[in-house]
Amino acid sequence: MKNLTIAGRLTKDAETRDAGGSRVTGFSVAVDNWDGKTKGTLFFDASWWGDRGEKMAQYLTKATAVTVSGDLGTREHNGKTYLTIRVSDVTLQGGKPAERSDDDFRGGAGRGVSGGRDDRPSFDDPIPF
């Protein structure tokens, strides 16, 4: 077994399909590659078999940052070699920076959480001990 762990971003939304009586969720991950001289991108075609992949598909959307672990493989098509990974585990790394608003960094005031400036402790007060 050639176990591999990669961290990157999804290039498209995950798609779940039937494959011979089983369900498989497929997605592609772009990983930055730096060899000391040049910067490039490696693309991995990922397949996640079973219920876990099907349930996670709704969260695996384009540009989502993920860490993926699984078995490394290759496939040939029209004379080209493609990297594949048979997924055993996926970890979501957080939302896209563009999705965050300023309220997220101010205690969530925009999401119904109280936390205006008046509720914060003042550091100008004398130390209580």
DSSP file with accessible surface (Angstrom, degrees, kcal/mol):
  #  RESIDUE AA STRUCTURE BP1 BP2  ACC     N-H-->O    O-->H-N    N-H-->O    O-->H-N    TCO  KAPPA ALPHA  PHI   PSI    X-CA   Y-CA   Z-CA
    1    1 A M              0   0  187      0, 0.0     2,-0.8     0, 0.0    70,-0.0   0.000 360.0 360.0 360.0 136.6    0.0    0.0    0.0
    2    2 A K        -     0   0  123     70,-0.3    70,-3.2     2,-0.0     2,-0.2  -0.806 360.0-163.2-110.3  85.1    1.3    3.4   -0.9
    3    3 A N  E     -A   71   0A 108     -2,-0.8     2,-0.4    68,-0.2    68,-0.2  -0.526  10.8-177.2 -75.7 136.5   -0.4    5.7    1.7
    4    4 A L  E     -A   70   0A  43     66,-3.1    66,-2.1    -2,-0.2     2,-0.4  -0.984  18.0-162.6-136.1 141.9   -0.4    9.4    0.8
    5    5 A T  E     +A   69   0A  84     -2,-0.4     2,-0.3    64,-0.2    64,-0.2  -0.997  18.0 176.9-125.4 126.6   -1.6   12.5    2.6
    6    6 A I  E     -A   68   0A  14     62,-2.7    62,-2.7    -2,-0.4     2,-0.4  -0.916  17.5-154.9-127.2 153.0   -2.1   15.7    0.5
    7    7 A A  E     +A   67   0A  61     -2,-0.3    25,-0.3    60,-0.2     2,-0.3  -0.999  41.8 104.6-127.8 130.3   -3.3   19.2    1.4
    8    8 A G  E     -A   66   0A  15     58,-2.4    58,-2.7    -2,-0.4     2,-0.4  -0.889  61.6 -70.3-171.7-158.7   -4.8   21.4   -1.3
    9    9 A R  E     -AB  65  30A 105     21,-1.9    21,-3.0    -2,-0.3    56,-0.2  -0.934  42.8-108.7-123.6 145.0   -8.0   22.9   -2.7
   10   10 A L  E     - B   0  29A   4     54,-1.8    53,-2.8    -2,-0.4    19,-0.2  -0.476  17.6-155.0 -70.3 139.2  -10.9   21.2   -4.6
   11   11 A T  S    S+     0   0   47     17,-2.3     2,-0.3    51,-0.2    -1,-0.1   0.600  75.2   1.0 -90.5 -14.0  -11.0   22.1   -8.3
   12   12 A K  S    S-     0   0  103     16,-0.5    16,-0.3    49,-0.1    -1,-0.2  -0.965  92.6 -72.0-160.4 168.0  -14.7   21.4   -8.6
   13   13 A D        -     0   0   91     -2,-0.3    48,-0.2    48,-0.2    45,-0.1  -0.412  57.3-104.3 -65.8 144.2  -17.7   20.3   -6.5
   14   14 A A        -     0   0   15     46,-2.9     2,-0.4    43,-0.4    13,-0.2  -0.384  33.8-154.4 -68.0 147.2  -17.7   16.6   -5.5
   15   15 A E  E     -C   26   0A 125     11,-2.3    11,-3.1    -2,-0.1     2,-0.4  -0.994   2.3-152.7-127.9 131.3  -20.1   14.3   -7.5
   16   16 A T  E     +C   25   0A  41     -2,-0.4     2,-0.3     9,-0.3     9,-0.2  -0.873  24.3 165.6-103.7 136.1  -21.5   11.0   -6.1
   17   17 A R  E     -C   24   0A 133      7,-2.5     7,-2.6    -2,-0.4     2,-0.3  -0.940  39.0 -98.6-143.7 163.4  -22.5    8.3   -8.6
   18   18 A D  E     -C   23   0A 114     -2,-0.3     2,-0.3     5,-0.2     5,-0.2  -0.655  34.9-179.8 -81.8 140.2  -23.3    4.6   -8.8
   19   19 A A  E >   -C   22   0A  33      3,-3.1     3,-1.1    -2,-0.3    -2,-0.0  -0.797  68.1 -35.9-144.9  94.3  -20.5    2.3   -9.7
   20   20 A G  T 3  S-     0   0   88     -2,-0.3     3,-0.1     1,-0.3    -2,-0.0   0.889 123.5 -41.3  63.0  41.6  -21.3   -1.4   -9.9
   21   21 A G  T 3  S+     0   0   81      1,-0.3     2,-0.3     0, 0.0    -1,-0.3   0.396 125.4  89.6  87.8  -4.8  -23.8   -1.5   -7.0
   22   22 A S  E <  S-C   19   0A  61     -3,-1.1    -3,-3.1    28,-0.0     2,-0.4  -0.789  74.3-119.9-116.9 165.7  -21.7    0.8   -4.8
   23   23 A R  E     -C   18   0A  78     -2,-0.3    27,-2.6    -5,-0.2     2,-0.4  -0.889  27.4-174.0-107.1 136.8  -21.6    4.6   -4.4
   24   24 A V  E     -CD  17  49A   0     -7,-2.6    -7,-2.5    -2,-0.4     2,-0.5  -0.996  14.0-151.0-132.3 135.8  -18.5    6.5   -5.1
   25   25 A T  E     -CD  16  48A   0     23,-2.4    23,-2.8    -2,-0.4     2,-0.4  -0.935  18.9-164.4-105.8 124.9  -17.8   10.2   -4.6
   26   26 A G  E     +CD  15  47A  14    -11,-3.1   -11,-2.3    -2,-0.5     2,-0.3  -0.871  18.4 149.6-114.8 142.5  -15.3   11.8   -6.9
   27   27 A F  E     - D   0  46A   5     19,-1.9    19,-3.6    -2,-0.4     2,-0.4  -0.961  34.5-122.9-157.9 168.1  -13.5   15.1   -6.7
   28   28 A S  E     - D   0  45A   9    -16,-0.3   -17,-2.3    -2,-0.3   -16,-0.5  -0.966  17.2-156.9-123.5 139.3  -10.2   16.6   -7.8
   29   29 A V  E     -BD  10  44A   0     15,-2.5    15,-2.4    -2,-0.4     2,-0.5  -0.960   5.1-151.3-120.1 129.3   -7.6   18.2   -5.5
   30   30 A A  E     -BD   9  43A  23    -21,-3.0   -21,-1.9    -2,-0.4     2,-0.4  -0.873  16.3-169.9 -98.0 128.3   -5.0   20.8   -6.6
   31   31 A V  E     - D   0  42A  22     11,-3.0    11,-3.0    -2,-0.5   -23,-0.1  -0.972  23.5-121.2-122.4 127.9   -1.8   20.8   -4.6
   32   32 A D  E     - D   0  41A 115     -2,-0.4     2,-0.4   -25,-0.3     9,-0.3  -0.453  29.5-160.7 -64.7 138.7    1.0   23.4   -4.8
   33   33 A N  E     + D   0  40A  69      7,-3.1     7,-3.1    -2,-0.1     2,-0.5  -0.987  13.1 179.6-128.4 126.8    4.3   21.8   -5.7
   34   34 A W  E     + D   0  39A 168     -2,-0.4     5,-0.2     5,-0.2    -2,-0.0  -0.980   9.2 179.3-128.8 117.6    7.7   23.5   -5.2
   35   35 A D        -     0   0  102      3,-1.8     4,-0.1    -2,-0.5    -1,-0.1   0.239  60.9 -95.2-102.6  13.9   10.8   21.7   -6.2
   36   36 A G  S    S+     0   0   51      2,-0.3     3,-0.1     1,-0.1    -2,-0.0   0.132 119.0  43.7  97.4 -23.0   13.3   24.4   -5.1
   37   37 A K  S    S+     0   0  183      1,-0.4     2,-0.3     0, 0.0    -1,-0.1   0.694 115.7  25.4-119.3 -44.1   13.5   26.0   -8.5
   38   38 A T        -     0   0   86      2,-0.0    -3,-1.8     0, 0.0     2,-0.4  -0.930  64.2-135.1-129.4 153.0   10.0   26.2  -10.0
   39   39 A K  E     +D   34   0A 141     -2,-0.3     2,-0.2    -5,-0.2    -5,-0.2  -0.871  36.4 150.4-106.1 138.3    6.5   26.3   -8.6
   40   40 A G  E     -D   33   0A  29     -7,-3.1    -7,-3.1    -2,-0.4     2,-0.4  -0.820  38.1-108.9-147.9-171.6    3.8   24.2  -10.1
   41   41 A T  E     -D   32   0A  69     -9,-0.3     2,-0.4    -2,-0.2    -9,-0.2  -0.997  16.4-154.5-133.1 133.5    0.6   22.4   -9.3
   42   42 A L  E     -D   31   0A  64    -11,-3.0   -11,-3.0    -2,-0.4     2,-0.4  -0.888  12.8-151.0-103.0 139.5   -0.1   18.7   -9.0
   43   43 A F  E     -D   30   0A 117     -2,-0.4    40,-0.6   -13,-0.2     2,-0.4  -0.940   8.6-166.8-114.3 132.7   -3.7   17.5   -9.6
   44   44 A F  E     -De  29  83A  12    -15,-2.4   -15,-2.5    -2,-0.4     2,-0.6  -0.975  15.0-144.2-119.2 128.3   -5.1   14.3   -8.0
   45   45 A D  E     -De  28  84A  49     38,-2.4    40,-2.1    -2,-0.4     2,-0.4  -0.837  27.4-159.7 -87.5 119.9   -8.3   12.6   -9.0
   46   46 A A  E     -De  27  85A   6    -19,-3.6   -19,-1.9    -2,-0.6     2,-0.4  -0.827  14.9-170.6-108.1 140.6   -9.9   11.3   -5.8
   47   47 A S  E     -De  26  86A  34     38,-2.1    40,-2.3    -2,-0.4     2,-0.6  -0.997   1.6-169.6-129.6 127.7  -12.5    8.6   -5.3
   48   48 A W  E     -D   25   0A   8    -23,-2.8   -23,-2.4    -2,-0.4     2,-0.2  -0.943  13.7-154.7-120.7 108.3  -14.1    8.0   -2.0
   49   49 A W  E     +D   24   0A  91     -2,-0.6     4,-0.3    38,-0.4     3,-0.2  -0.556  47.6  15.7 -86.3 142.6  -16.2    4.8   -1.8
   50   50 A G  S  > S-     0   0   31    -27,-2.6     4,-1.5    -2,-0.2     3,-0.1  -0.350 102.0 -43.0 100.2-173.7  -19.1    4.2    0.5
   51   51 A D  H  > S+     0   0  107      1,-0.2     4,-2.7     2,-0.2     5,-0.2   0.829 123.8  61.1 -65.7 -37.9  -21.5    6.1    2.7
   52   52 A R  H  > S+     0   0  138     -3,-0.2     4,-1.9     1,-0.2    -1,-0.2   0.928 107.0  45.8 -59.8 -44.3  -18.9    8.4    4.3
   53   53 A G  H  > S+     0   0    0     -4,-0.3     4,-1.1     1,-0.2    -1,-0.2   0.912 112.4  51.2 -63.6 -41.0  -18.0    9.9    0.9
   54   54 A E  H  < S+     0   0   73     -4,-1.5     4,-0.4     1,-0.2     3,-0.3   0.911 111.7  46.8 -64.3 -40.6  -21.6   10.3    0.0
   55   55 A K  H  < S+     0   0  148     -4,-2.7     3,-0.4     1,-0.2    -1,-0.2   0.832 113.7  48.1 -70.8 -31.7  -22.5   12.1    3.2
   56   56 A M  H >X S+     0   0   46     -4,-1.9     3,-2.0    -5,-0.2     4,-0.8   0.650  86.0  90.7 -83.3 -13.2  -19.4   14.4    2.9
   57   57 A A  G >< S+     0   0   17     -4,-1.1     3,-0.9    -3,-0.3   -43,-0.4   0.835  78.5  61.1 -55.4 -35.8  -20.1   15.4   -0.7
   58   58 A Q  G 34 S+     0   0  138     -3,-0.4    -1,-0.3    -4,-0.4    -2,-0.1   0.766 108.3  44.3 -64.6 -22.9  -22.3   18.4    0.3
   59   59 A Y  G <4 S+     0   0  124     -3,-2.0     2,-1.4    -4,-0.1    -1,-0.3   0.571  93.1  85.5 -94.3 -13.7  -19.3   19.9    2.0
   60   60 A L    <<  +     0   0    0     -3,-0.9   -46,-2.9    -4,-0.8     2,-0.3  -0.655  62.5 152.4 -93.6  81.0  -16.8   19.2   -0.7
   61   61 A T    >   -     0   0   48     -2,-1.4     3,-2.2   -48,-0.2   -51,-0.3  -0.727  53.4 -67.6-111.8 161.4  -17.3   22.2   -2.9
   62   62 A K  T 3  S+     0   0  131     -2,-0.3   -51,-0.2     1,-0.3    -1,-0.1  -0.106 118.2  11.9 -49.7 134.5  -15.0   24.0   -5.3
   63   63 A A  T 3  S+     0   0   34    -53,-2.8    -1,-0.3     1,-0.3     2,-0.2   0.377  86.6 145.2  76.4   3.0  -12.1   25.9   -3.7
   64   64 A T    <   -     0   0   16     -3,-2.2   -54,-1.8   -55,-0.1     2,-0.4  -0.504  51.7-124.7 -69.2 133.2  -12.6   24.2   -0.3
   65   65 A A  E     +A    9   0A  18     29,-0.7    28,-3.0    -2,-0.2    29,-0.4  -0.674  42.7 167.3 -80.5 128.4   -9.3   23.6    1.5
   66   66 A V  E     -AF   8  92A   1    -58,-2.7   -58,-2.4    -2,-0.4     2,-0.4  -0.944  36.8-142.1-139.1 157.4   -8.9   19.9    2.4
   67   67 A T  E     -AF   7  91A  32     24,-2.3    24,-2.8    -2,-0.3     2,-0.4  -0.998  28.0-167.3-116.8 127.8   -6.4   17.4    3.6
   68   68 A V  E     -AF   6  90A   0    -62,-2.7   -62,-2.7    -2,-0.4     2,-0.4  -0.956   7.9-169.9-121.6 133.7   -6.9   14.0    2.0
   69   69 A S  E     +AF   5  89A  25     20,-2.8    19,-3.1    -2,-0.4    20,-1.8  -0.942  31.7 100.5-119.9 145.0   -5.4   10.6    3.0
   70   70 A G  E     -AF   4  87A   2    -66,-2.1   -66,-3.1    -2,-0.4     2,-0.5  -0.988  67.9 -40.7 171.1-166.9   -5.5    7.4    1.0
   71   71 A D  E     -AF   3  86A  48     15,-2.1    15,-2.3    -2,-0.3   -68,-0.2  -0.740  53.3-131.2 -92.4 123.6   -3.9    5.0   -1.4
   72   72 A L  E     + F   0  85A  52    -70,-3.2     2,-0.3    -2,-0.5   -70,-0.3  -0.496  38.0 154.7 -74.9 139.2   -1.8    6.5   -4.2
   73   73 A G  E     - F   0  84A  21     11,-2.5    11,-2.9    -2,-0.2     2,-0.3  -0.908  28.0-138.6-150.0 177.7   -2.4    5.3   -7.7
   74   74 A T  E     - F   0  83A  90     -2,-0.3     2,-0.3     9,-0.3     9,-0.2  -0.953   8.2-163.0-137.6 159.7   -2.1    6.3  -11.4
   75   75 A R  E     - F   0  82A 104      7,-1.9     7,-3.1    -2,-0.3     2,-0.4  -0.987  14.3-135.5-141.5 151.0   -4.1    5.9  -14.5
   76   76 A E  E     + F   0  81A 126     -2,-0.3     2,-0.3     5,-0.2     5,-0.2  -0.868  25.2 167.1-107.0 138.8   -3.3    6.2  -18.2
   77   77 A H  E >  S- F   0  80A  96      3,-2.3     3,-2.1    -2,-0.4    -2,-0.0  -0.901  70.9 -16.8-152.5 122.5   -5.4    8.0  -20.7
   78   78 A N  T 3  S-     0   0  147     -2,-0.3     3,-0.1     1,-0.3    -2,-0.0   0.874 127.7 -51.3  51.7  41.2   -4.4    9.0  -24.2
   79   79 A G  T 3  S+     0   0   75      1,-0.2     2,-0.3     0, 0.0    -1,-0.3   0.474 115.7 112.1  81.0   0.2   -0.7    8.6  -23.4
   80   80 A K  E <   - F   0  77A 136     -3,-2.1    -3,-2.3     2,-0.0     2,-0.5  -0.826  60.6-136.0-106.7 148.8   -0.8   10.8  -20.3
   81   81 A T  E     - F   0  76A  83     -2,-0.3     2,-0.4    -5,-0.2    -5,-0.2  -0.888  19.3-163.7-103.9 129.7   -0.4    9.6  -16.7
   82   82 A Y  E     - F   0  75A  76     -7,-3.1    -7,-1.9    -2,-0.5     2,-0.3  -0.913  17.4-126.1-114.7 138.9   -2.8   10.9  -14.1
   83   83 A L  E     -eF  44  74A  54    -40,-0.6   -38,-2.4    -2,-0.4     2,-0.3  -0.664  31.5-175.1 -82.1 136.2   -2.3   10.8  -10.3
   84   84 A T  E     -eF  45  73A  31    -11,-2.9   -11,-2.5    -2,-0.3     2,-0.4  -0.896  14.2-160.2-128.6 158.8   -5.2    9.2   -8.3
   85   85 A I  E     -eF  46  72A   1    -40,-2.1   -38,-2.1    -2,-0.3     2,-0.9  -0.982  13.4-147.1-141.0 125.2   -6.0    8.7   -4.7
   86   86 A R  E     -eF  47  71A 142    -15,-2.3   -15,-2.1    -2,-0.4   -38,-0.2  -0.858  37.9-129.3 -89.9 107.7   -8.4    6.2   -3.2
   87   87 A V  E     + F   0  70A  12    -40,-2.3   -38,-0.4    -2,-0.9   -17,-0.3  -0.312  41.9 164.9 -71.9 134.6   -9.6    8.2   -0.2
   88   88 A S  E    S+     0   0A  62    -19,-3.1     2,-0.3     1,-0.4   -18,-0.2   0.582  74.2   8.5-112.0 -24.9   -9.7    6.8    3.3
   89   89 A D  E     - F   0  69A  65    -20,-1.8   -20,-2.8     2,-0.0    -1,-0.4  -0.984  55.8-165.1-158.2 144.9  -10.1   10.1    5.1
   90   90 A V  E     - F   0  68A  12     -2,-0.3     2,-0.5   -22,-0.2   -22,-0.2  -0.998   5.0-164.7-131.2 135.2  -10.8   13.8    4.4
   91   91 A T  E     - F   0  67A  67    -24,-2.8   -24,-2.3    -2,-0.4     2,-0.4  -0.988  18.6-136.0-118.7 124.8  -10.3   16.7    6.8
   92   92 A L  E     - F   0  66A  71     -2,-0.5   -26,-0.2   -26,-0.2     3,-0.1  -0.644  11.1-158.7 -76.9 132.7  -11.9   20.1    6.0
   93   93 A Q        -     0   0  101    -28,-3.0     2,-0.2    -2,-0.4   -27,-0.2   0.395  49.3 -81.5 -96.7   2.0   -9.4   22.9    6.6
   94   94 A G        -     0   0   37    -29,-0.4   -29,-0.7     2,-0.0    -1,-0.3  -0.514  58.5 -48.7 121.7 170.4  -11.9   25.8    7.0
   95   95 A G        -     0   0   41     -2,-0.2     5,-0.0     1,-0.1   -31,-0.0  -0.168  63.0 -87.3 -74.5 168.1  -13.9   28.2    4.9
   96   96 A K    >>  -     0   0   62      1,-0.1     3,-1.8     2,-0.0     4,-0.5  -0.527  36.0-124.0 -71.5 139.5  -12.7   30.3    2.0
   97   97 A P  G >4 S+     0   0   95      0, 0.0     3,-1.2     0, 0.0    -1,-0.1   0.853 109.7  62.0 -56.0 -31.8  -11.3   33.6    3.2
   98   98 A A  G 34 S+     0   0  100      1,-0.2    -2,-0.0     3,-0.0    -3,-0.0   0.746  95.8  61.3 -68.2 -20.7  -13.8   35.5    1.0
   99   99 A E  G <4 S+     0   0  125     -3,-1.8     2,-0.3     2,-0.1    -1,-0.2   0.684  86.1  91.2 -78.5 -19.2  -16.7   34.0    2.9
  100  100 A R    <<  -     0   0  132     -3,-1.2     2,-0.2    -4,-0.5     0, 0.0  -0.585  62.4-156.7 -80.9 139.3  -15.7   35.6    6.2
  101  101 A S    >>  -     0   0   55     -2,-0.3     3,-1.1     1,-0.1     4,-0.6  -0.647  34.1-103.1-106.0 170.4  -17.1   39.0    7.1
  102  102 A D  G >4 S+     0   0  116      1,-0.3     3,-1.0    -2,-0.2     4,-0.3   0.826 118.8  66.5 -61.2 -29.3  -15.6   41.6    9.4
  103  103 A D  G >4>S+     0   0   49      1,-0.3     5,-2.3     2,-0.2     3,-1.2   0.836  90.6  63.0 -62.3 -31.1  -18.2   40.5   12.0
  104  104 A D  G X45S+     0   0   52     -3,-1.1     3,-0.5     1,-0.3    -1,-0.3   0.822 105.7  45.6 -62.4 -29.3  -16.5   37.1   12.3
  105  105 A F  G <<5S+     0   0  141     -3,-1.0    -1,-0.3    -4,-0.6    -2,-0.2   0.425 106.9  60.2 -94.3   0.0  -13.4   38.8   13.6
  106  106 A R  G < 5S-     0   0  119     -3,-1.2     3,-0.3    -4,-0.3    -1,-0.2  -0.060 130.1 -79.4-115.9  29.0  -15.4   41.0   16.0
  107  107 A G  T < 5S-     0   0   52     -3,-0.5    -3,-0.2     1,-0.2    -2,-0.1   0.620  75.5 -74.0  87.5  10.2  -16.9   38.3   18.1
  108  108 A G  S > XS+     0   0    5     -5,-2.3     3,-2.1    -6,-0.2     5,-1.5   0.801  74.1 156.1  78.9  27.4  -19.7   37.4   15.7
  109  109 A A  G > 5S+     0   0   51     -6,-0.6     3,-1.0    -3,-0.3    -5,-0.1   0.852  73.2  57.1 -57.9 -29.8  -22.0   40.5   16.3
  110  110 A G  G 3 5S+     0   0   48      1,-0.2    -1,-0.3     2,-0.1    -6,-0.1   0.595 101.2  57.7 -78.0  -8.6  -23.5   39.9   12.9
  111  111 A R  G < 5S-     0   0  175     -3,-2.1    -1,-0.2     2,-0.2    -2,-0.2   0.063 125.6 -90.5-110.4  23.7  -24.6   36.4   13.8
  112  112 A G  T < 5S+     0   0   76     -3,-1.0     2,-0.5     1,-0.3    -3,-0.2   0.605  85.6 131.2  84.7   8.9  -26.7   37.2   16.8
  113  113 A V      < -     0   0   75     -5,-1.5    -1,-0.3     2,-0.0    -2,-0.2  -0.847  57.1-128.8 -96.7 125.5  -23.9   36.9   19.4
  114  114 A S        +     0   0  103     -2,-0.5    -4,-0.0     1,-0.1    -5,-0.0  -0.477  57.2 125.9 -70.6 144.4  -23.7   39.8   21.8
  115  115 A G        +     0   0   18     -2,-0.2    -6,-0.2    -6,-0.1    -1,-0.1   0.254  24.2 159.8 169.5  38.0  -20.2   41.2   21.9
  116  116 A G    >>  -     0   0   40      1,-0.1     3,-1.5    -7,-0.1     4,-0.5  -0.170  59.6 -92.9 -67.0 172.0  -20.1   44.9   21.3
  117  117 A R  G >4 S+     0   0  184      1,-0.3     3,-1.1     2,-0.2    -1,-0.1   0.849 123.4  61.5 -58.4 -34.2  -17.2   47.0   22.4
  118  118 A D  G 34 S+     0   0  163      1,-0.2    -1,-0.3     4,-0.0     4,-0.1   0.761  99.6  55.9 -67.1 -23.3  -18.9   47.9   25.7
  119  119 A D  G <4 S+     0   0  112     -3,-1.5    -1,-0.2     2,-0.1    -2,-0.2   0.605  88.6  94.9 -83.4 -12.6  -19.0   44.2   26.7
  120  120 A R  S << S-     0   0  101     -3,-1.1     2,-0.1    -4,-0.5    -5,-0.0  -0.508  85.4-103.3 -80.7 148.3  -15.3   43.7   26.4
  121  121 A P        -     0   0  103      0, 0.0     2,-0.5     0, 0.0    -1,-0.1  -0.381  32.5-125.9 -68.1 146.5  -13.0   44.0   29.4
  122  122 A S    >   -     0   0   59      1,-0.1     3,-0.8    -4,-0.1    -4,-0.0  -0.805   9.9-157.3 -94.3 132.1  -11.0   47.2   29.6
  123  123 A F  T 3  S+     0   0  191     -2,-0.5    -1,-0.1     1,-0.2     4,-0.1   0.461  88.4  71.5 -87.6  -0.8   -7.3   46.9   30.0
  124  124 A D  T 3  S+     0   0  154      2,-0.1    -1,-0.2     3,-0.0     3,-0.1   0.577  76.6 101.5 -86.6 -10.3   -7.1   50.3   31.5
  125  125 A D  S <  S-     0   0  106     -3,-0.8     2,-0.0     1,-0.1     0, 0.0  -0.386  86.5 -97.1 -71.3 151.5   -8.7   49.1   34.7
  126  126 A P        -     0   0  118      0, 0.0    -1,-0.1     0, 0.0    -2,-0.1  -0.350  45.8 -96.1 -66.0 151.0   -6.5   48.4   37.7
  127  127 A I        -     0   0  118      1,-0.1    -4,-0.0    -3,-0.1    -3,-0.0  -0.499  32.8-134.4 -67.9 131.6   -5.4   44.8   38.2
  128  128 A P              0   0  133      0, 0.0    -1,-0.1     0, 0.0    -3,-0.0   0.443 360.0 360.0 -76.5   5.8   -7.9   43.3   40.7
  129  129 A F              0   0  216      0, 0.0    -2,-0.1     0, 0.0     0, 0.0  -0.722 360.0 360.0-119.9 360.0   -5.3   41.5   42.9
